[in-house]
Amino acid sequence: ETVISEDRIKGYVDGIDAIIQSIYLILSTERYKHIIYSWDYGVELVDLFGKPMPYIMSELPRRITEALTQDNRIDDCKDFEFIQTGKQLLTTFTVVTAAGDIPTELEVEV
């Protein structure tokens, strides 16, 4: 059980909540940028900035899947869809795990 008080979070998460937390952290971390993480951790997004949108849309599913499946609780990612608004690209997809499918989204500025 997780307990949140004024300035402290105590407890733990497990099961699907722990996987959701892991997805969020992996997709929030640029791979190779922070020496505290192994080179297998995080997602590679920074080199996509300024690239043509069709290239980004073809590359994002592979990069997201590669990043997330480093976590052995995650089996695959599927059903990628894209919504472009100006320079923002919203990617929605499903993360496949043994604990169940998790609808996920990632928004990047391109």
N, CA, C and O atoms as CSV, one atom per row, in Angstrom:
chain,resi,resn,atom,element,x,y,z
A,1,GLU,N,N,0.843,-1.177,0.000
A,1,GLU,CA,C,0.000,0.000,0.000
A,1,GLU,C,C,0.885,1.235,0.000
A,1,GLU,O,O,1.894,1.284,0.703
A,2,THR,N,N,0.508,2.224,-0.783
A,2,THR,CA,C,1.255,3.471,-0.832
A,2,THR,C,C,0.504,4.539,-0.053
A,2,THR,O,O,-0.699,4.724,-0.238
A,3,VAL,N,N,1.218,5.236,0.816
A,3,VAL,CA,C,0.626,6.291,1.626
A,3,VAL,C,C,1.341,7.594,1.286
A,3,VAL,O,O,2.568,7.676,1.341
A,4,ILE,N,N,0.555,8.610,0.933
A,4,ILE,CA,C,1.126,9.916,0.603
A,4,ILE,C,C,0.746,10.884,1.706
A,4,ILE,O,O,-0.436,11.103,1.971
A,5,SER,N,N,1.759,11.471,2.355
A,5,SER,CA,C,1.499,12.478,3.373
A,5,SER,C,C,1.993,13.818,2.850
A,5,SER,O,O,2.256,13.950,1.655
A,6,GLU,N,N,2.124,14.808,3.716
A,6,GLU,CA,C,2.468,16.162,3.298
A,6,GLU,C,C,3.680,16.238,2.380
A,6,GLU,O,O,3.609,16.856,1.318
A,7,ASP,N,N,4.773,15.630,2.765
A,7,ASP,CA,C,5.998,15.763,1.969
A,7,ASP,C,C,6.693,14.426,1.751
A,7,ASP,O,O,7.882,14.399,1.434
A,8,ARG,N,N,5.978,13.322,1.913
A,8,ARG,CA,C,6.635,12.029,1.836
A,8,ARG,C,C,5.692,10.989,1.235
A,8,ARG,O,O,4.487,10.993,1.485
A,9,ILE,N,N,6.269,10.118,0.451
A,9,ILE,CA,C,5.523,8.966,-0.055
A,9,ILE,C,C,6.147,7.742,0.577
A,9,ILE,O,O,7.354,7.524,0.469
A,10,LYS,N,N,5.328,6.942,1.238
A,10,LYS,CA,C,5.816,5.726,1.882
A,10,LYS,C,C,5.066,4.543,1.292
A,10,LYS,O,O,3.902,4.659,0.908
A,11,GLY,N,N,5.732,3.426,1.224
A,11,GLY,CA,C,5.074,2.231,0.743
A,11,GLY,C,C,5.700,1.736,-0.539
A,11,GLY,O,O,6.853,2.035,-0.847
A,12,TYR,N,N,4.921,0.977,-1.279
A,12,TYR,CA,C,5.422,0.384,-2.502
A,12,TYR,C,C,4.255,0.141,-3.453
A,12,TYR,O,O,3.090,0.165,-3.056
A,13,VAL,N,N,4.595,-0.089,-4.699
A,13,VAL,CA,C,3.597,-0.504,-5.674
A,13,VAL,C,C,4.061,-1.828,-6.254
A,13,VAL,O,O,5.260,-2.098,-6.331
A,14,ASP,N,N,3.116,-2.644,-6.657
A,14,ASP,CA,C,3.474,-3.900,-7.298
A,14,ASP,C,C,2.439,-4.210,-8.372
A,14,ASP,O,O,1.503,-3.441,-8.589
A,15,GLY,N,N,2.617,-5.326,-9.031
A,15,GLY,CA,C,1.684,-5.720,-10.073
A,15,GLY,C,C,1.659,-4.728,-11.217
A,15,GLY,O,O,2.695,-4.205,-11.627
A,16,ILE,N,N,0.476,-4.478,-11.721
A,16,ILE,CA,C,0.331,-3.625,-12.900
A,16,ILE,C,C,0.712,-2.177,-12.588
A,16,ILE,O,O,1.198,-1.473,-13.473
A,17,ASP,N,N,0.502,-1.716,-11.348
A,17,ASP,CA,C,0.888,-0.348,-10.981
A,17,ASP,C,C,2.400,-0.156,-11.086
A,17,ASP,O,O,2.859,0.909,-11.500
A,18,ALA,N,N,3.165,-1.159,-10.722
A,18,ALA,CA,C,4.622,-1.077,-10.831
A,18,ALA,C,C,5.048,-1.030,-12.294
A,18,ALA,O,O,6.002,-0.331,-12.636
A,19,ILE,N,N,4.363,-1.756,-13.150
A,19,ILE,CA,C,4.687,-1.739,-14.579
A,19,ILE,C,C,4.352,-0.382,-15.177
A,19,ILE,O,O,5.119,0.147,-15.981
A,20,ILE,N,N,3.215,0.185,-14.792
A,20,ILE,CA,C,2.836,1.521,-15.272
A,20,ILE,C,C,3.889,2.542,-14.853
A,20,ILE,O,O,4.259,3.411,-15.642
A,21,GLN,N,N,4.369,2.442,-13.628
A,21,GLN,CA,C,5.411,3.345,-13.152
A,21,GLN,C,C,6.693,3.165,-13.965
A,21,GLN,O,O,7.348,4.148,-14.311
A,22,SER,N,N,7.048,1.941,-14.266
A,22,SER,CA,C,8.243,1.662,-15.052
A,22,SER,C,C,8.121,2.236,-16.461
A,22,SER,O,O,9.077,2.813,-16.980
A,23,ILE,N,N,6.958,2.083,-17.081
A,23,ILE,CA,C,6.723,2.640,-18.417
A,23,ILE,C,C,6.935,4.141,-18.400
A,23,ILE,O,O,7.632,4.689,-19.254
A,24,TYR,N,N,6.331,4.803,-17.423
A,24,TYR,CA,C,6.467,6.255,-17.304
A,24,TYR,C,C,7.937,6.665,-17.167
A,24,TYR,O,O,8.390,7.594,-17.834
A,25,LEU,N,N,8.672,5.973,-16.306
A,25,LEU,CA,C,10.074,6.331,-16.076
A,25,LEU,C,C,10.938,6.075,-17.316
A,25,LEU,O,O,11.782,6.900,-17.664
A,26,ILE,N,N,10.733,4.951,-17.972
A,26,ILE,CA,C,11.521,4.646,-19.174
A,26,ILE,C,C,11.260,5.676,-20.259
A,26,ILE,O,O,12.202,6.164,-20.885
A,27,LEU,N,N,9.987,6.020,-20.496
A,27,LEU,CA,C,9.652,6.972,-21.553
A,27,LEU,C,C,9.997,8.412,-21.184
A,27,LEU,O,O,9.987,9.290,-22.047
A,28,SER,N,N,10.298,8.660,-19.925
A,28,SER,CA,C,10.701,10.002,-19.476
A,28,SER,C,C,12.207,10.172,-19.438
A,28,SER,O,O,12.697,11.257,-19.122
A,29,THR,N,N,12.947,9.125,-19.754
A,29,THR,CA,C,14.408,9.152,-19.660
A,29,THR,C,C,15.029,8.998,-21.038
A,29,THR,O,O,14.784,8.007,-21.726
A,30,GLU,N,N,15.822,9.962,-21.436
A,30,GLU,CA,C,16.536,9.874,-22.712
A,30,GLU,C,C,17.702,8.905,-22.546
A,30,GLU,O,O,18.530,9.050,-21.647
A,31,ARG,N,N,17.747,7.923,-23.426
A,31,ARG,CA,C,18.818,6.915,-23.366
A,31,ARG,C,C,20.177,7.578,-23.608
A,31,ARG,O,O,20.289,8.492,-24.425
A,32,TYR,N,N,21.185,7.124,-22.910
A,32,TYR,CA,C,22.589,7.575,-22.999
A,32,TYR,C,C,22.843,8.951,-22.385
A,32,TYR,O,O,23.987,9.404,-22.372
A,33,LYS,N,N,21.812,9.630,-21.874
A,33,LYS,CA,C,22.007,10.997,-21.375
A,33,LYS,C,C,22.490,11.040,-19.929
A,33,LYS,O,O,23.238,11.944,-19.555
A,34,HIS,N,N,22.076,10.085,-19.123
A,34,HIS,CA,C,22.381,10.118,-17.694
A,34,HIS,C,C,23.278,8.942,-17.323
A,34,HIS,O,O,22.916,7.788,-17.550
A,35,ILE,N,N,24.435,9.227,-16.761
A,35,ILE,CA,C,25.379,8.147,-16.455
A,35,ILE,C,C,24.890,7.228,-15.343
A,35,ILE,O,O,25.429,6.135,-15.165
A,36,ILE,N,N,23.879,7.652,-14.596
A,36,ILE,CA,C,23.360,6.816,-13.524
A,36,ILE,C,C,22.625,5.585,-14.073
A,36,ILE,O,O,22.516,4.571,-13.384
A,37,TYR,N,N,22.121,5.673,-15.313
A,37,TYR,CA,C,21.383,4.564,-15.916
A,37,TYR,C,C,22.273,3.776,-16.863
A,37,TYR,O,O,23.203,4.326,-17.454
A,38,SER,N,N,21.984,2.474,-17.007
A,38,SER,CA,C,22.717,1.668,-17.989
A,38,SER,C,C,22.332,2.133,-19.394
A,38,SER,O,O,21.329,2.825,-19.570
A,39,TRP,N,N,23.123,1.755,-20.379
A,39,TRP,CA,C,22.846,2.154,-21.750
A,39,TRP,C,C,21.627,1.446,-22.318
A,39,TRP,O,O,21.185,1.779,-23.418
A,40,ASP,N,N,21.081,0.490,-21.609
A,40,ASP,CA,C,19.872,-0.200,-22.043
A,40,ASP,C,C,18.600,0.491,-21.541
A,40,ASP,O,O,17.496,0.077,-21.895
A,41,TYR,N,N,18.740,1.527,-20.729
A,41,TYR,CA,C,17.584,2.147,-20.079
A,41,TYR,C,C,17.207,3.451,-20.759
A,41,TYR,O,O,18.074,4.272,-21.061
A,42,GLY,N,N,15.920,3.645,-21.002
A,42,GLY,CA,C,15.423,4.887,-21.586
A,42,GLY,C,C,15.076,4.715,-23.050
A,42,GLY,O,O,15.212,3.634,-23.624
A,43,VAL,N,N,14.625,5.811,-23.638
A,43,VAL,CA,C,14.196,5.813,-25.034
A,43,VAL,C,C,14.997,6.875,-25.791
A,43,VAL,O,O,15.329,7.923,-25.237
A,44,GLU,N,N,15.297,6.599,-27.036
A,44,GLU,CA,C,16.059,7.537,-27.869
A,44,GLU,C,C,15.093,8.412,-28.657
A,44,GLU,O,O,14.449,7.950,-29.598
A,45,LEU,N,N,14.997,9.687,-28.263
A,45,LEU,CA,C,14.099,10.611,-28.941
A,45,LEU,C,C,14.805,11.850,-29.473
A,45,LEU,O,O,14.381,12.418,-30.479
A,46,VAL,N,N,15.867,12.273,-28.815
A,46,VAL,CA,C,16.450,13.577,-29.104
A,46,VAL,C,C,16.898,13.727,-30.561
A,46,VAL,O,O,16.815,14.822,-31.117
A,47,ASP,N,N,17.364,12.659,-31.176
A,47,ASP,CA,C,17.835,12.778,-32.562
A,47,ASP,C,C,16.688,12.810,-33.575
A,47,ASP,O,O,16.933,12.978,-34.770
A,48,LEU,N,N,15.446,12.653,-33.121
A,48,LEU,CA,C,14.303,12.735,-34.029
A,48,LEU,C,C,13.837,14.170,-34.262
A,48,LEU,O,O,13.124,14.439,-35.228
A,49,PHE,N,N,14.233,15.091,-33.388
A,49,PHE,CA,C,13.803,16.484,-33.525
A,49,PHE,C,C,14.271,17.051,-34.858
A,49,PHE,O,O,15.445,16.950,-35.214
A,50,GLY,N,N,13.335,17.649,-35.590
A,50,GLY,CA,C,13.658,18.269,-36.862
A,50,GLY,C,C,13.611,17.333,-38.057
A,50,GLY,O,O,13.776,17.778,-39.193
A,51,LYS,N,N,13.394,16.066,-37.829
A,51,LYS,CA,C,13.317,15.093,-38.919
A,51,LYS,C,C,11.921,15.159,-39.562
A,51,LYS,O,O,10.980,15.660,-38.947
A,52,PRO,N,N,11.788,14.655,-40.795
A,52,PRO,CA,C,10.468,14.639,-41.446
A,52,PRO,C,C,9.472,13.779,-40.670
A,52,PRO,O,O,9.828,12.731,-40.131
A,53,MET,N,N,8.227,14.234,-40.622
A,53,MET,CA,C,7.197,13.548,-39.841
A,53,MET,C,C,6.999,12.087,-40.265
A,53,MET,O,O,6.846,11.237,-39.388
A,54,PRO,N,N,6.993,11.751,-41.559
A,54,PRO,CA,C,6.836,10.331,-41.911
A,54,PRO,C,C,7.963,9.455,-41.336
A,54,PRO,O,O,7.720,8.316,-40.938
A,55,TYR,N,N,9.178,9.982,-41.293
A,55,TYR,CA,C,10.295,9.241,-40.709
A,55,TYR,C,C,10.075,9.028,-39.212
A,55,TYR,O,O,10.284,7.930,-38.697
A,56,ILE,N,N,9.653,10.079,-38.524
A,56,ILE,CA,C,9.422,9.987,-37.079
A,56,ILE,C,C,8.322,8.968,-36.783
A,56,ILE,O,O,8.455,8.161,-35.864
A,57,MET,N,N,7.244,9.004,-37.555
A,57,MET,CA,C,6.131,8.084,-37.328
A,57,MET,C,C,6.520,6.634,-37.609
A,57,MET,O,O,5.963,5.714,-37.010
A,58,SER,N,N,7.462,6.431,-38.505
A,58,SER,CA,C,7.908,5.063,-38.782
A,58,SER,C,C,8.923,4.579,-37.748
A,58,SER,O,O,9.028,3.379,-37.491
A,59,GLU,N,N,9.657,5.497,-37.165
A,59,GLU,CA,C,10.725,5.158,-36.232
A,59,GLU,C,C,10.250,5.021,-34.785
A,59,GLU,O,O,10.770,4.187,-34.043
A,60,LEU,N,N,9.277,5.821,-34.378
A,60,LEU,CA,C,8.828,5.822,-32.984
A,60,LEU,C,C,8.361,4.457,-32.470
A,60,LEU,O,O,8.759,4.071,-31.370
A,61,PRO,N,N,7.542,3.713,-33.205
A,61,PRO,CA,C,7.119,2.414,-32.669
A,61,PRO,C,C,8.290,1.484,-32.357
A,61,PRO,O,O,8.279,0.805,-31.331
A,62,ARG,N,N,9.287,1.446,-33.219
A,62,ARG,CA,C,10.451,0.588,-32.980
A,62,ARG,C,C,11.206,1.042,-31.749
A,62,ARG,O,O,11.576,0.222,-30.909
A,63,ARG,N,N,11.440,2.336,-31.631
A,63,ARG,CA,C,12.216,2.856,-30.505
A,63,ARG,C,C,11.487,2.686,-29.174
A,63,ARG,O,O,12.100,2.336,-28.165
A,64,ILE,N,N,10.196,2.931,-29.175
A,64,ILE,CA,C,9.414,2.760,-27.959
A,64,ILE,C,C,9.397,1.296,-27.546
A,64,ILE,O,O,9.610,0.975,-26.377
A,65,THR,N,N,9.142,0.406,-28.504
A,65,THR,CA,C,9.101,-1.021,-28.209
A,65,THR,C,C,10.441,-1.517,-27.706
A,65,THR,O,O,10.504,-2.287,-26.748
A,66,GLU,N,N,11.514,-1.079,-28.349
A,66,GLU,CA,C,12.864,-1.478,-27.926
A,66,GLU,C,C,13.148,-1.014,-26.501
A,66,GLU,O,O,13.712,-1.761,-25.702
A,67,ALA,N,N,12.760,0.213,-26.186
A,67,ALA,CA,C,13.010,0.758,-24.848
A,67,ALA,C,C,12.206,0.014,-23.781
A,67,ALA,O,O,12.743,-0.354,-22.737
A,68,LEU,N,N,10.931,-0.203,-24.045
A,68,LEU,CA,C,10.068,-0.791,-23.025
A,68,LEU,C,C,10.301,-2.275,-22.823
A,68,LEU,O,O,10.150,-2.771,-21.707
A,69,THR,N,N,10.663,-2.992,-23.864
A,69,THR,CA,C,10.855,-4.435,-23.704
A,69,THR,C,C,12.174,-4.782,-23.019
A,69,THR,O,O,12.468,-5.959,-22.813
A,70,GLN,N,N,12.967,-3.781,-22.665
A,70,GLN,CA,C,14.131,-4.024,-21.811
A,70,GLN,C,C,13.677,-4.451,-20.415
A,70,GLN,O,O,14.404,-5.134,-19.693
A,71,ASP,N,N,12.462,-4.035,-20.050
A,71,ASP,CA,C,11.849,-4.464,-18.791
A,71,ASP,C,C,11.254,-5.846,-19.035
A,71,ASP,O,O,10.386,-5.994,-19.895
A,72,ASN,N,N,11.698,-6.852,-18.305
A,72,ASN,CA,C,11.277,-8.219,-18.587
A,72,ASN,C,C,9.803,-8.490,-18.280
A,72,ASN,O,O,9.306,-9.573,-18.590
A,73,ARG,N,N,9.105,-7.544,-17.688
A,73,ARG,CA,C,7.664,-7.690,-17.456
A,73,ARG,C,C,6.841,-7.262,-18.671
A,73,ARG,O,O,5.640,-7.525,-18.742
A,74,ILE,N,N,7.505,-6.592,-19.634
A,74,ILE,CA,C,6.827,-6.074,-20.819
A,74,ILE,C,C,7.161,-6.961,-22.005
A,74,ILE,O,O,8.330,-7.180,-22.324
A,75,ASP,N,N,6.114,-7.473,-22.660
A,75,ASP,CA,C,6.293,-8.395,-23.776
A,75,ASP,C,C,6.345,-7.703,-25.131
A,75,ASP,O,O,7.125,-8.107,-25.994
A,76,ASP,N,N,5.529,-6.666,-25.339
A,76,ASP,CA,C,5.450,-6.045,-26.659
A,76,ASP,C,C,4.685,-4.729,-26.549
A,76,ASP,O,O,4.118,-4.404,-25.506
A,77,CYS,N,N,4.686,-3.981,-27.653
A,77,CYS,CA,C,3.870,-2.782,-27.796
A,77,CYS,C,C,3.141,-2.902,-29.128
A,77,CYS,O,O,3.714,-3.376,-30.109
A,78,LYS,N,N,1.879,-2.477,-29.168
A,78,LYS,CA,C,1.094,-2.645,-30.387
A,78,LYS,C,C,0.090,-1.507,-30.543
A,78,LYS,O,O,-0.072,-0.672,-29.653
A,79,ASP,N,N,-0.575,-1.494,-31.690
A,79,ASP,CA,C,-1.671,-0.555,-31.975
A,79,ASP,C,C,-1.238,0.910,-31.887
A,79,ASP,O,O,-1.909,1.726,-31.257
A,80,PHE,N,N,-0.125,1.228,-32.517
A,80,PHE,CA,C,0.364,2.613,-32.504
A,80,PHE,C,C,-0.528,3.494,-33.372
A,80,PHE,O,O,-0.876,3.135,-34.496
A,81,GLU,N,N,-0.886,4.641,-32.835
A,81,GLU,CA,C,-1.636,5.653,-33.577
A,81,GLU,C,C,-1.002,7.006,-33.297
A,81,GLU,O,O,-0.427,7.224,-32.230
A,82,PHE,N,N,-1.112,7.918,-34.267
A,82,PHE,CA,C,-0.467,9.224,-34.161
A,82,PHE,C,C,-1.469,10.335,-34.407
A,82,PHE,O,O,-2.339,10.227,-35.271
A,83,ILE,N,N,-1.333,11.421,-33.626
A,83,ILE,CA,C,-2.103,12.634,-33.837
A,83,ILE,C,C,-1.108,13.786,-33.815
A,83,ILE,O,O,-0.440,14.027,-32.810
A,84,GLN,N,N,-1.019,14.497,-34.942
A,84,GLN,CA,C,-0.088,15.619,-35.041
A,84,GLN,C,C,-0.849,16.923,-34.871
A,84,GLN,O,O,-1.872,17.149,-35.517
A,85,THR,N,N,-0.338,17.777,-33.995
A,85,THR,CA,C,-0.880,19.110,-33.790
A,85,THR,C,C,0.291,20.076,-33.831
A,85,THR,O,O,1.021,20.212,-32.849
A,86,GLY,N,N,0.473,20.741,-34.949
A,86,GLY,CA,C,1.627,21.622,-35.098
A,86,GLY,C,C,2.907,20.820,-34.988
A,86,GLY,O,O,3.125,19.875,-35.746
A,87,LYS,N,N,3.758,21.201,-34.035
A,87,LYS,CA,C,5.017,20.476,-33.826
A,87,LYS,C,C,4.907,19.393,-32.771
A,87,LYS,O,O,5.899,18.742,-32.443
A,88,GLN,N,N,3.711,19.192,-32.235
A,88,GLN,CA,C,3.482,18.153,-31.238
A,88,GLN,C,C,2.990,16.882,-31.930
A,88,GLN,O,O,2.134,16.936,-32.813
A,89,LEU,N,N,3.532,15.755,-31.526
A,89,LEU,CA,C,3.080,14.466,-32.034
A,89,LEU,C,C,2.681,13.601,-30.844
A,89,LEU,O,O,3.516,13.244,-30.013
A,90,LEU,N,N,1.392,13.268,-30.774
A,90,LEU,CA,C,0.878,12.404,-29.716
A,90,LEU,C,C,0.830,10.984,-30.262
A,90,LEU,O,O,0.199,10.723,-31.286
A,91,THR,N,N,1.493,10.083,-29.580
A,91,THR,CA,C,1.513,8.677,-29.955
A,91,THR,C,C,0.756,7.895,-28.890
A,91,THR,O,O,1.102,7.956,-27.710
A,92,THR,N,N,-0.270,7.166,-29.298
A,92,THR,CA,C,-0.972,6.289,-28.375
A,92,THR,C,C,-0.695,4.852,-28.800
A,92,THR,O,O,-0.584,4.554,-29.989
A,93,PHE,N,N,-0.588,3.974,-27.818
A,93,PHE,CA,C,-0.277,2.576,-28.098
A,93,PHE,C,C,-0.639,1.731,-26.894
A,93,PHE,O,O,-0.977,2.250,-25.830
A,94,THR,N,N,-0.563,0.427,-27.074
A,94,THR,CA,C,-0.875,-0.515,-26.004
A,94,THR,C,C,0.384,-1.274,-25.634
A,94,THR,O,O,1.073,-1.813,-26.501
A,95,VAL,N,N,0.684,-1.316,-24.343
A,95,VAL,CA,C,1.814,-2.087,-23.833
A,95,VAL,C,C,1.273,-3.436,-23.372
A,95,VAL,O,O,0.363,-3.509,-22.547
A,96,VAL,N,N,1.855,-4.505,-23.925
A,96,VAL,CA,C,1.398,-5.864,-23.631
A,96,VAL,C,C,2.255,-6.456,-22.509
A,96,VAL,O,O,3.477,-6.540,-22.631
A,97,THR,N,N,1.600,-6.867,-21.414
A,97,THR,CA,C,2.297,-7.470,-20.283
A,97,THR,C,C,1.522,-8.707,-19.835
A,97,THR,O,O,0.363,-8.891,-20.205
A,98,ALA,N,N,2.162,-9.538,-19.049
A,98,ALA,CA,C,1.484,-10.710,-18.496
A,98,ALA,C,C,0.382,-10.295,-17.520
A,98,ALA,O,O,-0.575,-11.039,-17.305
A,99,ALA,N,N,0.521,-9.099,-16.928
A,99,ALA,CA,C,-0.475,-8.599,-15.978
A,99,ALA,C,C,-1.671,-7.961,-16.689
A,99,ALA,O,O,-2.665,-7.622,-16.047
A,100,GLY,N,N,-1.579,-7.798,-18.008
A,100,GLY,CA,C,-2.660,-7.192,-18.784
A,100,GLY,C,C,-2.142,-6.127,-19.719
A,100,GLY,O,O,-1.003,-5.676,-19.594
A,101,ASP,N,N,-2.982,-5.725,-20.660
A,101,ASP,CA,C,-2.624,-4.675,-21.611
A,101,ASP,C,C,-2.795,-3.304,-20.956
A,101,ASP,O,O,-3.749,-3.073,-20.213
A,102,ILE,N,N,-1.857,-2.400,-21.242
A,102,ILE,CA,C,-1.860,-1.075,-20.633
A,102,ILE,C,C,-1.905,-0.019,-21.730
A,102,ILE,O,O,-0.940,0.117,-22.481
A,103,PRO,N,N,-3.008,0.740,-21.845
A,103,PRO,CA,C,-3.050,1.829,-22.820
A,103,PRO,C,C,-2.077,2.925,-22.378
A,103,PRO,O,O,-2.059,3.328,-21.215
A,104,THR,N,N,-1.274,3.394,-23.326
A,104,THR,CA,C,-0.204,4.337,-22.995
A,104,THR,C,C,-0.140,5.415,-24.067
A,104,THR,O,O,-0.562,5.197,-25.202
A,105,GLU,N,N,0.389,6.573,-23.703
A,105,GLU,CA,C,0.612,7.619,-24.686
A,105,GLU,C,C,1.917,8.337,-24.403
A,105,GLU,O,O,2.394,8.394,-23.269
A,106,LEU,N,N,2.472,8.876,-25.460
A,106,LEU,CA,C,3.709,9.645,-25.370
A,106,LEU,C,C,3.570,10.830,-26.304
A,106,LEU,O,O,3.235,10.663,-27.477
A,107,GLU,N,N,3.823,12.022,-25.795
A,107,GLU,CA,C,3.777,13.223,-26.628
A,107,GLU,C,C,5.179,13.765,-26.754
A,107,GLU,O,O,5.883,13.950,-25.761
A,108,VAL,N,N,5.580,14.021,-27.999
A,108,VAL,CA,C,6.901,14.575,-28.247
A,108,VAL,C,C,6.772,15.812,-29.113
A,108,VAL,O,O,5.850,15.931,-29.921
A,109,GLU,N,N,7.703,16.725,-28.936
A,109,GLU,CA,C,7.752,17.904,-29.793
A,109,GLU,C,C,8.785,17.631,-30.874
A,109,GLU,O,O,9.938,17.311,-30.582
A,110,VAL,N,N,8.365,17.760,-32.113
A,110,VAL,CA,C,9.248,17.449,-33.222
A,110,VAL,C,C,9.447,18.682,-34.057
A,110,VAL,O,O,10.166,18.642,-35.056
